[in-house]
């Protein structure tokens, strides 16, 4: 249509139509696959598992791990199948005793008011869920019927205990509490106490506390041993600085967790130029603790790739004192500001401390220079000499 109106030449239109729109015109470089996603899910696919029977050895955990539609389907089918199974047993007892034959109402039946499979099914439901409408009951004529009554009650109690326990565990799973444990979208590297530090922010949105909360970090990267063995996911623990010792934290308000990049750190040779999405680097953060309200241990996870680490930035303060209490502004939870930071590795900074001294001196001169400029602007552009007054 555009070519008919003369807006676009017909040759160009034919050329564009001849191209395959599904074929990309350029191929972007692939980003490194995550080991742990931002929401904490592990990006691992288990394939070619031959011993599938191991999952049946722990049926309860298998049921809890299933998705909700599958769990509800198994919950419903377990009751229906048990009702149908015992309904068949009650119908066979009545058939063998002759209670289903018409015209023989003088003999005492094993179960009263059972005349078909439908009535046997209703009696099976009444026995297992202990409804007891009163129209059907077991007599003392058949000892086998009494035994089946006991067996069905025991089986019904076992099904109730297993399925209700499974539903309870699924609703009270630990990862539900982890939804309100948040991490900053980006991590930062800046100078703190004269050393380069890797920092991130963690917070809890709920008022109920996480008891005995601990946090730990790991670096996951592909390495090769001196013997030539390739380790695709080599995990190295990262020590963290904590004033109370250990990895325990008191997570009442958002905290900035930091790791000092020293000679023992796997980030000792990390430079600002390495923070791109092609770098084989992933830092995993794991927060564990006991939920105060339920007593269940919960765990929250996240990870940071190389391009999600900001060099030379620092988190803005979000805790302030207002009206005799501390308030937290979560709208600034992940906000950062630029700060003077050496553009070198921690190894180079340790070898040449003058880089940090020059940076400290430059940052100290910055406010004075701004202040002198402001004072210069306030000076008057003219002056009154004493001769003019006379």
VEXBA-468575 format. One record per residue (C-alpha): x, y, z; residue in three letters. Coordinates in steps of 0.001 Angstrom, whole numbers, plus 500000, padded with zeros to 6 digits. Layout:
<rs>
XYZALA...
</rs>
This chain:
<rs>
500000500000500000UNK502833502385500803UNK504476501637497472UNK501236502387495638UNK501055505806497240UNK504659506501496290UNK505838506950499843UNK508299504027499740UNK509918502796496516UNK508646499454495318UNK512148498007495056UNK512746498589498772UNK509430496959499698UNK510191493853497656UNK513631493626499195UNK512270493802502752UNK509614491193501988UNK512246488826500624UNK514088488847503943UNK513245486276506586UNK511913488176509644UNK512576485203511910UNK516309485221511134UNK518206487635513408UNK520262490268511638UNK522966490052514289UNK523805487511516936UNK524361488809520434UNK526791487119522734UNK525106484831525195UNK525018485745528840UNK526417483427531457UNK523833481019532818UNK522883481508536446UNK523418478809539020UNK520896480460541361UNK518259482855540031UNK517431486189541606UNK514349484776543342UNK516357481903544845UNK515465479024542532UNK518326476743541549UNK518848476685537792UNK519695472983537609UNK517936470393535445UNK518193466759536620UNK518246464377533655UNK518657460651533064UNK517782459608536612UNK517670455832536422UNK516743454971540005UNK513274456496540037UNK512222454164542838UNK514162456202545375UNK511432458847545256UNK508838456253546341UNK510892455366549392UNK510041458805550773UNK506424459163549693UNK505577461977552088UNK508357464276550832UNK507430463407547250UNK503826464412547888UNK504870467670549527UNK507183468530546617UNK504432468062544043UNK502588471012542567UNK499231471997544022UNK497057470575541186UNK498770467198541472UNK498513467215545266UNK494794468008545219UNK494226465328542585UNK495980462710544729UNK494091463963547800UNK490731463460546068UNK491597460179544392UNK492904458604547603UNK489507459005549278UNK487499458034546200UNK489574454909545587UNK489313453781549199UNK485548454325549209UNK485143452386545964UNK487408449557547154UNK485546448990550388UNK482205449457548623UNK483154446492546440UNK484086444501549560UNK480760445283551246UNK478867444385548084UNK480702441038547842UNK479917440263551485UNK476251441009550911UNK476235438976547686UNK477938435967549306UNK475547436027552236UNK472540436259549963UNK471403439682551138UNK470927440919547557UNK468474438154546541UNK464903439481546342UNK462149437883548434UNK464385436591551212UNK463676439081553976UNK463483436577556856UNK467252435999557262UNK469358438499559221UNK471686440341556756UNK475339441135557399UNK474640444801556710UNK471141446147556767UNK469627448102553866UNK472200447048551257UNK470399446115548043UNK472824447263545306UNK476310448564544684UNK475076452142545177UNK473866451378548686UNK477174449580549414UNK479077452670548242UNK477031454928550505UNK477647452586553448UNK481409452661552708UNK481386456464552894UNK479401456424556148UNK481870454002557753UNK485054455790556717UNK483971459349557522UNK481837458255560518UNK478682459984559325UNK476218457347560607UNK472841458262559142UNK471263455296560940UNK469730453524557947UNK472565451038557467UNK474548449160560100UNK476622446036560608UNK474953443151562441UNK476535440334564459UNK475538437808561816UNK478880437965559923UNK482216438125561814UNK483923438945558506UNK481871442126558191UNK482994443205561662UNK486635442631560652UNK486195444670557452UNK484619447468559506UNK487721447625561731UNK490112447522558767UNK488290450322556931UNK488364452567559988UNK492128452075560377UNK492777452688556672UNK490596455813556753UNK492525457230559716UNK495847456594557968UNK494681458346554783UNK493411461308556798UNK496686461628558708UNK498900461411555607UNK496890463667553314UNK496044466309555927UNK499675466366557047UNK500753466787553431UNK498349469708552927UNK499543471340556158UNK503214471024555213UNK502580472506551782UNK500783475526553238UNK503493476052555880UNK506519475535553674UNK509599477518554608UNK510046479186551231UNK506736481040551721UNK508307483025554543UNK511329483701552362UNK509150485745549990UNK509371488680552420UNK513148488438552821UNK514568490782550195UNK518000491473548788UNK519256494481546870UNK519103494102543106UNK522748495084542734UNK525808494594544869UNK528474497296545160UNK532227497500545645UNK533602500547547433UNK536178501532550032UNK535251500987553682UNK537764501413556501UNK540545501801553964UNK539873498469552212UNK537875497499549140UNK534678495781550234UNK531971493833548459UNK528620494979549896UNK524946494106549540UNK521778494996551427UNK519315492546552985UNK515997493261554713UNK512868491689556155UNK509457493137555307UNK507603491456558164UNK507523492560561779UNK507929488993563027UNK511617488303563378UNK513888485631561967UNK515513483985564979UNK519192482930564801UNK519533484417561345UNK522805483577559597UNK524071484661556211UNK526861483284554074UNK528216483907550597UNK529895481754547992UNK531668482432544708UNK530753480045541915UNK532934479996538834UNK534473477607536353UNK538009476582537282UNK540659474187536068UNK542904472262538443UNK546688472013537903UNK546111468449536696UNK543797469685533952UNK540488468734535590UNK537707471173534668UNK535343472008537529UNK532300473746535985UNK530836474892539317UNK533625475473541796UNK532217476871545052UNK534379478958547386UNK533121480401550674UNK533492484135551262UNK534139485290554854UNK532109488261556044UNK532776490973558564UNK530440491009561548UNK530861492917564764UNK529348490204566961UNK531454487448565448UNK530442484630563148UNK527759484922560488UNK524827485695562834UNK522840488880562207UNK520048490709564019UNK517664491371561146UNK515272493924562613UNK516085496666560094UNK517822496375556708UNK521523495636557033UNK524476496129554714UNK526483492921554606UNK530047493387553443UNK533079491284552686UNK536601492709552907UNK538509491918549730UNK541899490891551085UNK544586488418550096UNK542397485461551142UNK539419486616549109UNK538547485039545739UNK537816488606544554UNK541370489781545228UNK542197490147541513UNK538798491496540434UNK539089494748538469UNK536378497186537305UNK536947496040533715UNK535915492501534705UNK532373493501535674UNK530596492579532441UNK528098489867531558UNK530726487695529839UNK532775487299533011UNK532533483833534558UNK531608484985538058UNK528563484489540268UNK528235485315543954UNK525525483409545828UNK524025484786549051UNK522170482452551435UNK520147483685554423UNK518914481104556931UNK516940481388560141UNK514015480145562209UNK510597481712561698UNK509438483205564976UNK505740482395564524UNK506002478791563261UNK509429477585564403UNK510224476305560904UNK513667476899559438UNK513545479047556316UNK516120479916553696UNK516282482777551203UNK518741482833548319UNK519855485172545571UNK522875485652543334UNK524831488407541647UNK526500488104538278UNK529481490209537305UNK527388492845535503UNK525163493192538589UNK528075494422540727UNK528519498200540695UNK532051499495541197UNK532536502724543095UNK529045503021544540UNK527515502885548008UNK524029502276549347UNK522092505316550493UNK520893505414554136UNK517256504370554543UNK516901504233558354UNK515999507492560101UNK514750508439563556UNK511255509940563511UNK508952510659566492UNK510971508561568928UNK511233505482566685UNK513283504297563736UNK511568504305560345UNK512720502470557225UNK512114503867553744UNK511991500789551509UNK511548502924548395UNK515297503600548582UNK516248500020549440UNK518357499454546334UNK519416503051545622UNK523140503739545391UNK525364506804545016UNK528775507167543449UNK531727507495545798UNK535458507918545088UNK536923504452544593UNK540282503352543120UNK539910501812539663UNK542249498947540429UNK542202495516542012UNK542572494947545727UNK545980493415545077UNK547185496568543314UNK545740498696546118UNK547648496705548743UNK550866496988546772UNK550490500726546233UNK548661502450549101UNK549380505827547540UNK546407505235545244UNK544104505329548239UNK545914508316549789UNK545606510312546561UNK541933509395546348UNK541337510479549957UNK543110513782549334UNK541103514423546177UNK537842513705547938UNK538822516036550786UNK539662518868548387UNK536381518488546553UNK534134520161549183UNK536683522901549829UNK536870523715546158UNK533113523854545887UNK532936526036548944UNK535545528463547593UNK533639528687544328UNK530458529449546219UNK532196532149548228UNK533648533655545078UNK530199533891543587UNK528935535861546576UNK531628538557546253UNK530325541890544893UNK531298542806541384UNK532117546442542388UNK533717548192545363UNK533494551662546879UNK536822553414547319UNK537411556030550072UNK538155558700547459UNK534659558433546059UNK533164559185549480UNK535071562383549765UNK
</rs>
